Amino acid sequence: MRVALLANLKKNAPTWPGIAADRWDELDSEKTVEAIAAALQSRGHTVTFLEGTPTLASDLAKLRPEICFNLCEGHFGDAREAQIPALLEMLRIPYTGSQVLALALALDKPMTKRVLAYHQLPTPAFQVFEDRHEPLHPSLHYPLFVKPSREGTGMGVSAASIVADEKALRHQIQQTLDRYQQPALVEQYIEGREVTVGLVGNLSHPRAAAAPWAGLHLFPALEIDLDSHPAEEAGLYTNRMKVELAHAFRYLCPAPLPDRLVELLHRYTAAAFQAIGCRDVCRVDFRLDRHDNDQPYLLEINPLPGLAPNYSDLCLEAAAEGWHYETLINRILDEAIARYGLETA
């Protein structure tokens, strides 16, 4: 098939004086784009890379792809990950991954948590601050956790994100507001292990109680080995760990967890996938509360997970199950092809 591989490259991202150092950490490298292109080409697809910029509509008109493999994170706006999918839908071009509403919803962490709570899925209690002087809700108690409302790749997450008193809370809220120009999300801090579960597929029988995740392939849970990382990371999966220390990343996969907990994590992952309305692929991040028998709490869902070979979480989980990188990438494409009912040569 003729496949347009769409992404935003870090090297081409806009810049300006005073830009936050981590502003474009979510964007992809040329190495990742080249690896995905090679994986798709290994199955006989013709692949052309196009950047997700304002010229994309005319570029697609010239290329006329049969389907797009979408990685675009976007640059600006509170629903930036949904911008290219919205364009593709307007042009009636099929694409991999979640659609406009799911991408816009998942990027907004507070809105995601409201949906999860509505579906009775456990997520830490929270409050959104647009001003640091807003009173703290009496249901929240220290320690608390502060992060931006609409960022990924651990952006804004550091040891300072854990706040133990009023002064630290107000300072961290202001830092977040100033640096990211968006509301600050304040959550009840969950002390414990951090795990993530990825999947590929689409729900074939979403209402069948006997097979609650039929059609989904859930990968082994990956535990971030927080104890092996520098003490200054404060037991968190920080932006520094995801970016600067990515090639020294330490993890356990499959995570050393009892079967009953793995099944619960899989059930919550599938439920979150359905609740947000994801398609083809996603990854869900959890904290296991060490003070409550490792009760899992959903932190966030990522319908556009990183696909960098050898160190993106989803790729590591697939590899732990014996999947080659080419298998993972082509499975994502195949799920979209089947979902659209496209014919392949």
VENSULMO-V457268 format. One record per residue. N is the residue number from 1. PHI is phi as a letter, one per 30 degrees, with the letter a starting at -180 (NA if undefined). PSI is psi in radians with two decimals (none if undefined). D_FIRST is the distance of its C-alpha to the first C-alpha in Angstrom with 2 decimals. Layout:
<<N | PHI | PSI | D_FIRST> <N | PHI | PSI | D_FIRST>>
This chain:
<<1 | NA | 2.71 | 0.00> <2 | d | 1.98 | 3.79> <3 | c | 2.22 | 5.96> <4 | c | 2.12 | 9.65> <5 | c | 1.99 | 12.01> <6 | c | 2.30 | 15.22> <7 | a | 2.89 | 18.64> <8 | c | 2.07 | 22.29> <9 | d | 2.44 | 23.78> <10 | e | -0.70 | 27.40> <11 | d | -0.36 | 28.40> <12 | c | 0.11 | 27.59> <13 | d | 2.56 | 29.23> <14 | d | 2.69 | 32.26> <15 | b | 2.81 | 35.67> <16 | a | 2.84 | 39.29> <17 | d | 2.32 | 42.76> <18 | i | 0.11 | 43.41> <19 | d | 2.45 | 39.81> <20 | d | 2.42 | 39.66> <21 | d | -0.51 | 38.68> <22 | c | 0.22 | 36.09> <23 | e | -0.70 | 34.64> <24 | c | 0.44 | 31.14> <25 | d | -0.38 | 31.02> <26 | d | -0.36 | 28.12> <27 | d | 2.86 | 25.80> <28 | c | 2.73 | 23.43> <29 | c | 2.82 | 24.18> <30 | d | -0.60 | 22.25> <31 | d | -0.74 | 22.46> <32 | d | -0.81 | 20.56> <33 | d | -0.76 | 17.74> <34 | d | -0.67 | 17.61> <35 | d | -0.73 | 17.72> <36 | d | -0.75 | 14.81> <37 | e | -0.77 | 12.66> <38 | d | -0.69 | 14.01> <39 | d | -0.75 | 13.41> <40 | d | -0.69 | 9.65> <41 | d | -0.49 | 9.68> <42 | d | -0.33 | 12.02> <43 | c | 0.24 | 9.59> <44 | j | 0.08 | 7.63> <45 | d | 2.58 | 4.93> <46 | c | 2.09 | 6.04> <47 | c | 2.31 | 8.30> <48 | b | 2.26 | 11.06> <49 | d | 2.33 | 14.05> <50 | b | 2.41 | 15.98> <51 | d | 2.48 | 19.34> <52 | d | 1.30 | 20.38> <53 | b | 3.07 | 23.26> <54 | e | -0.26 | 24.80> <55 | d | 0.01 | 22.85> <56 | d | -0.68 | 19.47> <57 | e | -0.81 | 19.63> <58 | d | -0.59 | 20.12> <59 | d | -0.72 | 17.54> <60 | d | -0.63 | 14.83> <61 | d | -0.61 | 16.35> <62 | d | -0.70 | 15.96> <63 | d | -0.67 | 12.38> <64 | h | 1.04 | 11.11> <65 | d | 2.73 | 8.04> <66 | d | -0.45 | 6.42> <67 | a | 2.70 | 7.71> <68 | c | 2.43 | 10.15> <69 | c | 1.86 | 11.50> <70 | c | 2.20 | 15.11> <71 | b | 0.05 | 18.07> <72 | d | 2.18 | 20.32> <73 | c | -0.40 | 23.97> <74 | i | 2.97 | 25.44> <75 | c | -0.74 | 28.79> <76 | b | 2.67 | 31.31> <77 | j | 2.69 | 32.31> <78 | d | 0.00 | 33.05> <79 | b | 0.70 | 29.58> <80 | d | -0.55 | 27.62> <81 | d | -0.28 | 24.79> <82 | c | -0.10 | 24.19> <83 | d | -0.83 | 24.13> <84 | d | -0.76 | 20.48> <85 | e | -0.64 | 19.40> <86 | d | -0.71 | 22.08> <87 | d | -0.77 | 20.68> <88 | d | -0.66 | 17.16> <89 | d | -0.67 | 18.96> <90 | d | -0.66 | 21.07> <91 | d | -0.07 | 18.14> <92 | h | 0.81 | 16.52> <93 | c | 2.16 | 13.22> <94 | d | 2.67 | 12.06> <95 | a | 2.77 | 12.54> <96 | d | 2.71 | 13.52> <97 | i | -3.05 | 17.21> <98 | d | 2.79 | 20.34> <99 | c | -3.04 | 21.09> <100 | e | -0.91 | 23.72> <101 | d | -0.78 | 26.88> <102 | d | -0.72 | 26.22> <103 | d | -0.72 | 25.35> <104 | d | -0.71 | 28.42> <105 | d | -0.83 | 30.60> <106 | d | -0.49 | 29.72> <107 | d | -0.50 | 30.33> <108 | c | 1.71 | 33.82> <109 | d | -0.76 | 35.54> <110 | d | -0.72 | 38.64> <111 | d | -0.67 | 36.74> <112 | e | -0.79 | 34.65> <113 | d | -0.59 | 37.96> <114 | d | -0.70 | 39.45> <115 | d | -0.75 | 36.68> <116 | d | -0.76 | 37.02> <117 | d | -0.68 | 40.78> <118 | e | -0.64 | 40.52> <119 | d | 0.22 | 38.65> <120 | h | 0.63 | 41.40> <121 | c | 2.34 | 39.24> <122 | d | 2.14 | 41.37> <123 | b | 2.53 | 40.87> <124 | e | 2.48 | 43.65> <125 | e | 2.60 | 46.03> <126 | a | 2.94 | 45.38> <127 | b | 2.51 | 46.52> <128 | c | 2.31 | 44.92> <129 | c | 2.17 | 47.05> <130 | c | -0.12 | 46.80> <131 | b | 2.39 | 50.22> <132 | d | -0.24 | 51.83> <133 | d | -0.07 | 55.06> <134 | d | 2.43 | 53.70> <135 | d | 2.53 | 55.63> <136 | d | 2.35 | 54.03> <137 | d | 2.39 | 53.64> <138 | d | -0.29 | 56.33> <139 | d | -0.29 | 53.89> <140 | c | 2.49 | 52.40> <141 | b | 2.69 | 54.34> <142 | d | 2.59 | 54.08> <143 | d | 2.63 | 52.19> <144 | c | 2.95 | 49.34> <145 | b | 2.25 | 45.97> <146 | c | 2.29 | 44.84> <147 | a | 2.88 | 41.36> <148 | d | 2.70 | 39.38> <149 | d | -0.44 | 37.95> <150 | b | 0.92 | 34.49> <151 | b | 2.81 | 33.41> <152 | b | -2.91 | 31.50> <153 | h | 0.53 | 31.54> <154 | i | 0.30 | 35.22> <155 | d | 2.29 | 36.13> <156 | i | 0.04 | 39.79> <157 | c | 2.10 | 40.44> <158 | a | -3.13 | 43.29> <159 | e | -0.56 | 46.60> <160 | d | -0.21 | 48.07> <161 | d | -0.45 | 45.83> <162 | d | 2.08 | 48.25> <163 | c | 2.39 | 51.34> <164 | c | -0.06 | 54.63> <165 | a | 3.05 | 56.81> <166 | d | -0.76 | 57.05> <167 | d | -0.82 | 57.32> <168 | d | -0.66 | 54.19> <169 | d | -0.89 | 52.27> <170 | d | -0.67 | 53.26> <171 | d | -0.80 | 52.52> <172 | d | -0.62 | 49.02> <173 | d | -0.81 | 48.20> <174 | d | -0.70 | 49.36> <175 | e | -0.75 | 47.38> <176 | d | -0.78 | 44.19> <177 | d | -0.76 | 44.95> <178 | d | -0.74 | 45.76> <179 | d | -0.68 | 42.91> <180 | c | -0.11 | 39.97> <181 | h | 0.82 | 41.38> <182 | a | 2.85 | 40.47> <183 | e | 2.67 | 42.41> <184 | c | 2.36 | 43.36> <185 | c | 2.13 | 42.57> <186 | c | 2.09 | 45.53> <187 | c | 2.74 | 45.06> <188 | d | 2.20 | 47.45> <189 | d | 2.24 | 46.94> <190 | c | 1.94 | 45.93> <191 | d | 2.24 | 47.32> <192 | l | -2.94 | 45.52> <193 | d | 2.63 | 42.49> <194 | c | 2.20 | 39.04> <195 | b | 2.78 | 36.03> <196 | b | 2.52 | 32.42> <197 | b | 2.22 | 30.11> <198 | c | 2.86 | 26.33> <199 | a | 2.80 | 24.02> <200 | b | 2.65 | 20.50> <201 | k | -3.04 | 19.91> <202 | b | 2.49 | 21.16> <203 | d | 2.13 | 24.55> <204 | c | -0.50 | 24.60> <205 | b | 1.25 | 28.38> <206 | d | -0.29 | 29.57> <207 | c | 0.11 | 33.08> <208 | d | 1.91 | 33.71> <209 | d | -0.54 | 36.54> <210 | d | -0.37 | 36.26> <211 | b | 1.27 | 32.68> <212 | d | -0.33 | 32.50> <213 | b | 0.64 | 29.16> <214 | e | 2.31 | 27.42> <215 | j | -0.23 | 23.65> <216 | c | 2.43 | 24.08> <217 | c | 1.91 | 24.07> <218 | c | 2.26 | 26.83> <219 | d | 2.88 | 27.30> <220 | d | 2.54 | 30.78> <221 | d | 2.42 | 32.80> <222 | c | 2.20 | 33.13> <223 | c | 2.26 | 36.56> <224 | d | 2.14 | 37.21> <225 | d | 1.38 | 40.20> <226 | d | -0.55 | 42.23> <227 | d | -0.37 | 45.44> <228 | d | -0.03 | 44.09> <229 | c | 2.88 | 43.32> <230 | e | 2.51 | 45.95> <231 | d | -0.50 | 48.63> <232 | d | -0.15 | 48.13> <233 | d | -0.11 | 44.81> <234 | h | 0.56 | 47.08> <235 | i | 0.49 | 44.97> <236 | c | 2.69 | 42.04> <237 | d | 1.40 | 38.34> <238 | d | 2.94 | 38.89> <239 | e | -0.69 | 36.83> <240 | d | -0.72 | 38.50> <241 | d | -0.64 | 37.37> <242 | d | -0.38 | 33.74> <243 | c | -1.17 | 33.74> <244 | d | -0.67 | 36.69> <245 | c | 0.30 | 37.08> <246 | e | -0.67 | 33.44> <247 | d | -0.10 | 33.66> <248 | c | 0.33 | 36.94> <249 | d | 2.32 | 35.57> <250 | c | 2.32 | 37.37> <251 | a | 2.92 | 36.17> <252 | b | 2.06 | 36.75> <253 | b | 2.08 | 33.88> <254 | d | 2.52 | 34.44> <255 | d | 2.46 | 37.13> <256 | d | 1.43 | 40.58> <257 | b | 2.60 | 40.99> <258 | d | 2.69 | 42.61> <259 | e | -0.68 | 40.49> <260 | d | -0.58 | 41.82> <261 | d | -0.67 | 40.66> <262 | d | -0.76 | 37.15> <263 | d | -0.68 | 36.87> <264 | d | -0.74 | 38.16> <265 | d | -0.74 | 35.69> <266 | d | -0.72 | 32.80> <267 | d | -0.78 | 34.32> <268 | d | -0.67 | 34.73> <269 | d | -0.82 | 31.17> <270 | d | -0.70 | 29.74> <271 | d | -0.70 | 32.29> <272 | d | -0.71 | 31.43> <273 | e | -0.79 | 27.69> <274 | d | -0.74 | 28.73> <275 | d | -0.68 | 31.46> <276 | d | -0.36 | 29.39> <277 | i | 0.66 | 26.48> <278 | d | 2.89 | 23.79> <279 | b | 2.45 | 20.25> <280 | i | -0.77 | 18.04> <281 | a | 2.59 | 20.17> <282 | a | 3.02 | 23.62> <283 | b | 2.39 | 26.75> <284 | c | 2.32 | 30.34> <285 | c | 2.42 | 33.34> <286 | b | 2.73 | 36.79> <287 | c | 2.40 | 40.36> <288 | c | 2.02 | 42.67> <289 | d | 1.90 | 46.18> <290 | d | -0.25 | 48.58> <291 | c | 0.02 | 51.46> <292 | b | 0.93 | 50.12> <293 | h | 0.67 | 49.10> <294 | h | 0.58 | 45.65> <295 | e | 2.18 | 44.67> <296 | d | 2.43 | 41.07> <297 | b | 2.25 | 40.58> <298 | d | 2.15 | 37.19> <299 | d | -0.85 | 36.98> <300 | a | 2.87 | 33.61> <301 | b | 2.38 | 30.06> <302 | c | 1.77 | 27.08> <303 | d | -0.03 | 23.88> <304 | b | 1.10 | 22.26> <305 | d | 2.69 | 23.50> <306 | d | 2.52 | 23.45> <307 | b | 0.50 | 20.91> <308 | d | 2.18 | 22.86> <309 | d | 2.47 | 22.92> <310 | i | -0.24 | 26.36> <311 | b | -0.17 | 28.09> <312 | d | 2.47 | 26.30> <313 | e | -0.82 | 27.87> <314 | d | -0.70 | 24.82> <315 | d | -0.67 | 23.68> <316 | d | -0.68 | 27.27> <317 | d | -0.75 | 27.46> <318 | d | -0.73 | 24.38> <319 | d | -0.63 | 25.80> <320 | d | -0.41 | 29.14> <321 | c | 0.06 | 27.68> <322 | j | 0.16 | 26.25> <323 | d | 2.33 | 22.59> <324 | d | 2.74 | 21.00> <325 | e | -0.73 | 19.31> <326 | d | -0.63 | 15.95> <327 | d | -0.79 | 16.61> <328 | d | -0.89 | 17.44> <329 | d | -0.77 | 14.52> <330 | d | -0.47 | 11.93> <331 | d | -0.69 | 14.35> <332 | d | -0.80 | 14.28> <333 | d | -0.77 | 10.55> <334 | d | -0.62 | 11.04> <335 | d | -0.72 | 14.11> <336 | d | -0.72 | 12.58> <337 | e | -0.79 | 10.01> <338 | d | -0.69 | 13.20> <339 | d | -0.65 | 15.37> <340 | d | -0.15 | 13.70> <341 | i | 0.60 | 13.52> <342 | d | 2.66 | 9.95> <343 | c | 2.37 | 9.10> <344 | c | 2.65 | 6.57> <345 | d | none | 7.21>>
